[in-house]
Amino acid sequence: MNELNDITTQQERKYGDEQMIDLEWREQMRLRPGMWIGGEGDGSSPEDGIYVLLKEVIDNSIDEYMMGYGKSINITIEDGTVTVRDFGRGIPLKSVVSAASRLFTGAKYENEAFITSIGLNGVGIKAVNALSTYFKIASYRDGEGKEAIFSKAELTSESDIFRTEEKNGTLVIFTPDNEVFPNFAFQDEIIRAKIKNYVYLNTGLTIYYNGEKFISKNGLADLLNENMTTDALYPIIHLKGEGIEVVLTHGNQYGEEFYSFVNGQYTKDGGTHQTAFRETVSRVIKEYYNRNFEYSDIRGGIAAAISIKIQSPDFANQTKTKMTSKDMGPEGPTVVKFISDFIKKELDNYLHKYPETSDILLKKILESEKERKAISGIAKLARERTKKASLHNKKLRDCRLHYNDAKGEQLEDTCIFITEGDSASGSITQSRDPNFQAVFSLRGKPLNTFGLTKRVVYENEEFNLLQAALNIENGLEDLRYNKIIIATDADVDGMHIRLLIITFFLQFFPDLIKNNHVFILQTPLFRVRNKKETIYCYSEEDRIEAIKKLNPNPEITRFKGLGEISPGEFKHFIGKDLRLDPVSLKKQDAVKEMLEFYMGKNTMERQNFIIENLVIEEDV
């Protein structure tokens, strides 16, 4: 019977000339957008496709600035439509249409025109065109201009070259296609963070976003001051050389905080340059003190950033988040040697020149060493318990895939849902995609870790197993999931559990949040339905609109717990309709004070705050 089924299947899977498909580039981009922009998404995550489209347009403007043309860029976003105007040289007028619609057309193959370009060779802007329902491109050069308008990369109108009083530069206006990016929305905070990176890397450049001005005078030092959530223990060490800029300091925090850039491109997944920087800093500091320090003690609490400029960089993917280049350029040294030589000379000189800084750094390293040794025995026992527990561990229902075997990279789609209780974890487990989605089930409310030392990570079984599941004991380099999704009930207990998990991450693994890995799962609060239609509502306003639409007298269900949502329904909310709220972290959040207020021992002060802000929900 099985053989008969196999024969039937083979007959059904015909493979002949009639099965061959010849797609144009625009059709291919729309059919497989992930190949070109990494992923689609709705705008809730910084890696979502709409931000890649925005980035591709801005990158071209940044390239102009880096070549010495145009000191400002204007960006506006209104009702999902993006406008970017730079004041560079402008696209050669006869090439405006082909620059936006002919694949691999561009000037960035020519190193004299774009020595250290961010953009790839004529691909990015075409992806923006293909994935937009409206795309306008205009160029202004020396009193003349030309413009073209497209829809999904199909040319709808094209002007002749005309006289203009516009300043030199390029204008791009686009509206992402809602079919490719369902229910998308640009998030101001995500865009602001990306714009800040642009100005940190290009001191002197001014970017206006919806009228707000962004400029940096101190480059990467401004980046650290913006992103560190604790005070620096010593003044930021700021080193500059030809084609390289480095900053570093330490704070009273756990984990390591590294930022790396290539030709102005933020490489959030690191690469050869970040690895060389991270290892060289550790080695130089160890040699300076001439002590047998562990590298983990040297890097404990470090905050650092590096920017390098090289010719024709290679990246692991189209979205350029990880650099793979080994050489600085055709005639240059290797990336490792270039960075190593610079750090060895400049950092060693700095530490000798400023002994007060080296004294503070030594004290920090010794504190990290002392804490590590104090918990080393506990940590060893905890690892052994984890290995034994994993044999019969039902807390983690892992997914099948974590990395791209060909490249050894983490897959963007991998995620883990952290939930509480058997019913909720059961619903998610039955509804998930087992290839990419894992589930970790908490047992009751986790411990409040505020004010505790890292010893608790190993002594508490829940946190020990969670740390092991995420594989983050030694940092984020081996993190097994791209997204960590907190999935709790939409009630007081669920909110409390959510805060306890976030507190744990803030205390011991803040880099998970700073690197945009932590999210809150949105699930509907209400289901409104009649015999013909069902509407899921995520807010009270949605519920009111749904009742109006489904009148008269629709059935209304209030979901107070994830376990109340059937696996069949849950499948919608963690599949294509997955809605996530990113957990973000900024210096102005005053993390220490915030945790002290919400999770500390100021019971009466917090109780008064709750009473003053109490909202009583009416029964539906």
ZAMARGU-4260 file (C-alpha; in steps of 0.2 Angstrom, whole numbers, plus 5000, padded with zeros to 4 digits):
<rodrens>
0) 5000/5000/5000 | 5014/5012/5004 | 5023/5008/4988 | 5007/5012/4978 | 5005/5029/4988
5) 5023/5033/4983 | 5020/5029/4965 | 5004/5040/4965 | 5014/5054/4973 | 5028/5053/4961
10) 5015/5054/4946 | 5007/5069/4954 | 5023/5078/4956 | 5026/5081/4937 | 5042/5089/4932
15) 5043/5094/4914 | 5044/5110/4903 | 5027/5115/4908 | 5032/5116/4926 | 5046/5128/4922
20) 5042/5146/4928 | 5052/5161/4921 | 5049/5176/4933 | 5054/5194/4931 | 5064/5201/4945
25) 5050/5211/4951 | 5039/5196/4952 | 5052/5186/4961 | 5055/5200/4974 | 5036/5200/4977
30) 5035/5181/4978 | 5050/5179/4990 | 5052/5196/4998 | 5062/5188/5013 | 5076/5184/5001
35) 5079/5202/4998 | 5073/5211/5014 | 5075/5197/5027 | 5057/5197/5032 | 5040/5205/5031
40) 5032/5209/5048 | 5020/5223/5053 | 5033/5235/5060 | 5033/5229/5078 | 5051/5223/5077
45) 5066/5233/5071 | 5071/5219/5059 | 5054/5220/5050 | 5054/5223/5031 | 5046/5241/5031
50) 5062/5247/5040 | 5073/5238/5028 | 5065/5247/5014 | 5067/5264/5023 | 5085/5259/5027
55) 5089/5255/5008 | 5083/5273/5003 | 5092/5282/5017 | 5108/5272/5014 | 5110/5279/4997
60) 5108/5297/5005 | 5121/5292/5018 | 5133/5286/5004 | 5132/5303/4996 | 5136/5312/5013
65) 5151/5300/5015 | 5158/5305/4998 | 5156/5324/5004 | 5140/5329/4996 | 5125/5335/5006
70) 5125/5339/5024 | 5107/5335/5028 | 5093/5323/5025 | 5075/5326/5027 | 5063/5311/5031
75) 5044/5312/5034 | 5032/5298/5037 | 5013/5301/5036 | 4999/5288/5035 | 5012/5275/5030
80) 5020/5285/5016 | 5038/5289/5017 | 5047/5304/5009 | 5066/5305/5009 | 5075/5320/5002
85) 5094/5322/5002 | 5105/5335/4995 | 5119/5325/4987 | 5124/5325/4969 | 5108/5317/4962
90) 5106/5302/4951 | 5112/5305/4933 | 5096/5311/4925 | 5096/5299/4910 | 5098/5285/4923
95) 5084/5289/4935 | 5072/5275/4928 | 5085/5262/4926 | 5092/5266/4944 | 5075/5261/4951
100) 5069/5247/4939 | 5084/5238/4931 | 5092/5225/4943 | 5110/5227/4947 | 5111/5245/4939
105) 5121/5257/4949 | 5137/5266/4952 | 5144/5257/4967 | 5154/5244/4957 | 5165/5259/4954
110) 5176/5262/4969 | 5181/5280/4964 | 5163/5285/4964 | 5158/5276/4981 | 5174/5272/4990
115) 5166/5265/5006 | 5148/5263/5001 | 5135/5255/5012 | 5123/5250/4999 | 5124/5234/4988
120) 5127/5236/4969 | 5110/5242/4963 | 5098/5230/4972 | 5091/5239/4987 | 5081/5253/4979
125) 5073/5240/4967 | 5067/5230/4981 | 5059/5246/4988 | 5051/5249/4971 | 5044/5231/4969
130) 5037/5230/4987 | 5028/5247/4986 | 5011/5251/4979 | 5017/5269/4976 | 5035/5273/4972
135) 5041/5290/4965 | 5060/5294/4962 | 5066/5311/4957 | 5083/5318/4954 | 5089/5336/4953
140) 5106/5341/4945 | 5112/5358/4941 | 5096/5366/4938 | 5088/5351/4929 | 5077/5337/4935
145) 5068/5321/4930 | 5056/5310/4939 | 5047/5293/4937 | 5032/5285/4946 | 5030/5266/4948
150) 5018/5254/4956 | 5025/5238/4961 | 5040/5241/4950 | 5029/5244/4935 | 5032/5262/4927
155) 5016/5272/4927 | 5023/5289/4922 | 5040/5297/4917 | 5044/5315/4914 | 5056/5323/4902
160) 5071/5332/4909 | 5064/5349/4915 | 5071/5365/4922 | 5070/5367/4941 | 5076/5378/4955
165) 5077/5363/4967 | 5094/5360/4975 | 5104/5346/4969 | 5099/5329/4977 | 5087/5315/4976
170) 5069/5313/4982 | 5061/5296/4985 | 5043/5294/4990 | 5036/5276/4993 | 5021/5267/5001
175) 5024/5249/5006 | 5012/5237/4999 | 4999/5231/5012 | 4998/5214/5004 | 5016/5211/5008
180) 5016/5219/5025 | 4998/5217/5032 | 4993/5230/5044 | 5010/5238/5045 | 5014/5253/5055
185) 5030/5263/5057 | 5035/5264/5075 | 5043/5281/5079 | 5054/5274/5093 | 5062/5261/5081
190) 5065/5274/5067 | 5072/5287/5080 | 5085/5273/5086 | 5090/5270/5068 | 5092/5288/5064
195) 5102/5291/5079 | 5114/5277/5073 | 5116/5286/5057 | 5121/5303/5065 | 5133/5294/5078
200) 5142/5287/5063 | 5142/5303/5053 | 5147/5317/5064 | 5141/5333/5056 | 5127/5326/5047
205) 5109/5333/5051 | 5094/5322/5049 | 5076/5329/5051 | 5063/5316/5055 | 5045/5323/5054
210) 5053/5340/5059 | 5064/5333/5074 | 5082/5337/5072 | 5096/5324/5075 | 5114/5328/5075
215) 5129/5321/5084 | 5145/5330/5089 | 5154/5316/5098 | 5151/5301/5087 | 5151/5284/5095
220) 5153/5292/5113 | 5136/5299/5110 | 5130/5282/5106 | 5136/5274/5122 | 5129/5289/5133
225) 5112/5286/5124 | 5112/5267/5126 | 5120/5263/5143 | 5107/5261/5156 | 5119/5263/5171
230) 5132/5277/5173 | 5149/5274/5166 | 5162/5269/5180 | 5175/5280/5171 | 5176/5292/5157
235) 5172/5284/5140 | 5188/5279/5131 | 5187/5287/5113 | 5200/5281/5101 | 5201/5287/5082
240) 5212/5282/5068 | 5211/5281/5049 | 5196/5271/5045 | 5192/5266/5063 | 5183/5273/5078
245) 5182/5264/5095 | 5174/5268/5112 | 5173/5258/5128 | 5169/5260/5146 | 5161/5249/5160
250) 5146/5250/5171 | 5138/5242/5186 | 5128/5230/5175 | 5129/5212/5170 | 5133/5206/5152
255) 5142/5213/5138 | 5136/5227/5127 | 5144/5228/5110 | 5139/5239/5095 | 5148/5237/5078
260) 5147/5246/5061 | 5154/5244/5044 | 5154/5259/5033 | 5140/5267/5043 | 5130/5251/5043
265) 5124/5244/5060 | 5129/5225/5060 | 5118/5220/5074 | 5124/5202/5072 | 5142/5206/5073
270) 5155/5198/5062 | 5173/5197/5059 | 5176/5215/5065 | 5166/5214/5081 | 5174/5197/5086
275) 5192/5204/5083 | 5187/5220/5093 | 5180/5210/5107 | 5195/5198/5109 | 5208/5211/5106
280) 5201/5223/5120 | 5201/5208/5132 | 5219/5203/5127 | 5226/5220/5128 | 5219/5224/5145
285) 5225/5207/5152 | 5242/5211/5146 | 5242/5228/5152 | 5239/5222/5170 | 5250/5207/5168
290) 5238/5196/5177 | 5230/5180/5172 | 5212/5187/5171 | 5198/5177/5163 | 5191/5187/5148
295) 5174/5185/5155 | 5179/5195/5170 | 5187/5209/5159 | 5171/5210/5149 | 5159/5209/5163
300) 5149/5226/5162 | 5158/5232/5147 | 5149/5244/5135 | 5159/5247/5118 | 5157/5251/5100
305) 5168/5250/5085 | 5166/5258/5067 | 5177/5253/5053 | 5177/5258/5034 | 5183/5246/5021
310) 5181/5244/5002 | 5168/5232/4996 | 5163/5224/5012 | 5155/5207/5012 | 5140/5202/5022
315) 5131/5186/5027 | 5114/5191/5021 | 5105/5204/5010 | 5100/5215/5025 | 5119/5217/5030
320) 5118/5213/5048 | 5134/5202/5049 | 5150/5206/5041 | 5160/5192/5034 | 5175/5201/5026
325) 5192/5196/5030 | 5202/5209/5022 | 5201/5228/5023 | 5203/5230/5004 | 5212/5224/4989
330) 5229/5231/4996 | 5225/5232/5014 | 5229/5220/5029 | 5216/5208/5036 | 5202/5215/5047
335) 5209/5206/5062 | 5226/5213/5060 | 5220/5230/5056 | 5209/5231/5072 | 5222/5221/5083
340) 5236/5233/5079 | 5226/5249/5082 | 5218/5243/5099 | 5235/5236/5105 | 5244/5253/5102
345) 5230/5265/5106 | 5222/5257/5121 | 5238/5252/5129 | 5244/5270/5127 | 5228/5277/5135
350) 5229/5266/5150 | 5247/5271/5153 | 5242/5289/5151 | 5227/5289/5162 | 5231/5279/5177
355) 5215/5285/5187 | 5205/5276/5173 | 5216/5260/5174 | 5214/5260/5193 | 5194/5260/5191
360) 5195/5247/5178 | 5206/5236/5188 | 5194/5237/5203 | 5179/5232/5192 | 5188/5217/5185
365) 5192/5211/5202 | 5174/5213/5208 | 5168/5203/5193 | 5182/5190/5197 | 5177/5189/5215
370) 5158/5186/5211 | 5162/5173/5197 | 5173/5163/5210 | 5159/5164/5223 | 5146/5156/5212
375) 5158/5145/5202 | 5154/5129/5212 | 5135/5133/5212 | 5136/5136/5194 | 5144/5119/5191
380) 5131/5110/5201 | 5117/5120/5192 | 5124/5114/5175 | 5124/5096/5180 | 5106/5098/5187
385) 5101/5105/5170 | 5109/5091/5160 | 5100/5078/5171 | 5083/5088/5171 | 5084/5090/5152
390) 5082/5071/5150 | 5065/5072/5157 | 5061/5090/5156 | 5044/5095/5150 | 5047/5113/5153
395) 5055/5116/5136 | 5046/5110/5120 | 5060/5115/5108 | 5058/5119/5090 | 5067/5108/5076
400) 5077/5122/5068 | 5089/5135/5076 | 5103/5139/5063 | 5106/5140/5045 | 5117/5125/5043
405) 5125/5132/5027 | 5131/5148/5036 | 5130/5144/5054 | 5118/5159/5057 | 5103/5160/5068
410) 5087/5159/5058 | 5077/5175/5060 | 5060/5166/5062 | 5066/5156/5078 | 5056/5161/5094
415) 5052/5154/5111 | 5036/5158/5120 | 5038/5159/5139 | 5021/5156/5147 | 5014/5150/5164
420) 5003/5136/5167 | 4999/5119/5158 | 4983/5125/5149 | 4992/5141/5141 | 5007/5131/5137
425) 4997/5117/5130 | 4987/5128/5119 | 5003/5136/5112 | 5011/5120/5110 | 4997/5113/5099
430) 4996/5128/5089 | 5014/5132/5086 | 5025/5129/5071 | 5037/5116/5078 | 5050/5120/5065
435) 5053/5138/5072 | 5043/5140/5088 | 5048/5133/5105 | 5038/5134/5122 | 5045/5136/5139
440) 5033/5133/5153 | 5035/5142/5170 | 5028/5134/5186 | 5019/5147/5195 | 5025/5165/5198
445) 5044/5167/5196 | 5055/5174/5210 | 5057/5193/5211 | 5075/5195/5207 | 5077/5214/5210
450) 5092/5217/5221 | 5098/5199/5220 | 5115/5194/5214 | 5118/5182/5199 | 5119/5168/5212
455) 5100/5167/5211 | 5102/5162/5192 | 5109/5146/5197 | 5101/5143/5213 | 5083/5145/5206
460) 5078/5130/5196 | 5066/5140/5185 | 5079/5153/5180 | 5093/5140/5179 | 5083/5130/5166
465) 5077/5146/5157 | 5095/5152/5155 | 5100/5135/5149 | 5086/5134/5136 | 5091/5151/5129
470) 5109/5146/5130 | 5115/5163/5136 | 5126/5159/5151 | 5141/5165/5141 | 5133/5179/5132
475) 5122/5182/5117 | 5133/5174/5103 | 5125/5157/5106 | 5107/5163/5109 | 5096/5149/5102
480) 5081/5160/5097 | 5079/5177/5089 | 5064/5182/5098 | 5060/5179/5116 | 5041/5181/5118
485) 5033/5183/5135 | 5015/5175/5134 | 5005/5178/5149 | 4987/5181/5153 | 4978/5198/5151
490) 4974/5199/5170 | 4983/5206/5185 | 4992/5189/5188 | 4998/5188/5170 | 5004/5206/5171
495) 5014/5202/5187 | 5022/5187/5180 | 5027/5198/5164 | 5035/5211/5176 | 5044/5197/5185
500) 5052/5190/5169 | 5057/5207/5163 | 5065/5211/5179 | 5075/5195/5178 | 5081/5200/5161
505) 5085/5218/5166 | 5095/5212/5181 | 5106/5199/5173 | 5104/5199/5154 | 5100/5217/5149
510) 5108/5215/5132 | 5094/5203/5127 | 5082/5219/5128 | 5095/5231/5122 | 5097/5220/5106
515) 5079/5219/5103 | 5076/5201/5107 | 5062/5202/5120 | 5044/5204/5116 | 5026/5204/5123
520) 5013/5193/5114 | 4997/5202/5110 | 4982/5191/5111 | 4964/5197/5108 | 4954/5202/5123
525) 4937/5199/5115 | 4929/5188/5102 | 4914/5195/5094 | 4904/5184/5082 | 4888/5180/5074
530) 4883/5165/5063 | 4892/5172/5048 | 4908/5181/5055 | 4920/5181/5069 | 4930/5196/5074
535) 4944/5196/5087 | 4947/5212/5096 | 4963/5218/5104 | 4955/5233/5113 | 4939/5240/5120
540) 4938/5251/5104 | 4940/5236/5093 | 4925/5228/5103 | 4914/5243/5101 | 4917/5243/5082
545) 4914/5225/5080 | 4898/5225/5089 | 4892/5239/5078 | 4897/5229/5062 | 4889/5213/5068
550) 4873/5219/5075 | 4861/5214/5081 | 4866/5205/5097 | 4882/5196/5093 | 4890/5184/5105
555) 4904/5192/5115 | 4917/5182/5124 | 4930/5190/5135 | 4947/5180/5135 | 4954/5182/5153
560) 4967/5168/5151 | 4977/5161/5137 | 4971/5144/5142 | 4953/5149/5137 | 4958/5151/5119
565) 4957/5135/5110 | 4972/5128/5100 | 4962/5131/5084 | 4960/5149/5087 | 4977/5151/5095
570) 4985/5146/5079 | 4979/5163/5071 | 4987/5173/5084 | 5005/5165/5084 | 5005/5163/5065
575) 5003/5176/5051 | 4993/5187/5063 | 5006/5187/5076 | 5006/5203/5085 | 5021/5208/5096
580) 5025/5223/5107 | 5044/5225/5108 | 5052/5228/5125 | 5064/5242/5123 | 5077/5250/5135
585) 5084/5268/5134 | 5095/5278/5146 | 5081/5290/5151 | 5071/5275/5157 | 5081/5276/5173
590) 5081/5257/5175 | 5087/5256/5193 | 5075/5269/5199 | 5060/5261/5189 | 5064/5243/5196
595) 5066/5250/5214 | 5049/5258/5213 | 5039/5243/5205 | 5049/5228/5211 | 5057/5235/5227
600) 5052/5235/5245 | 5043/5252/5245 | 5026/5244/5248 | 5016/5258/5254 | 5022/5270/5240
605) 5018/5258/5227 | 5001/5254/5235 | 4996/5272/5235 | 5001/5273/5217 | 4990/5258/5212
610) 4975/5265/5222 | 4977/5282/5213 | 4978/5275/5196 | 4966/5260/5198 | 4954/5257/5184
615) 4939/5245/5187 | 4935/5235/5172 | 4916/5233/5169 | 4910/5215/5165 | 4905/5212/5147
</rodrens>
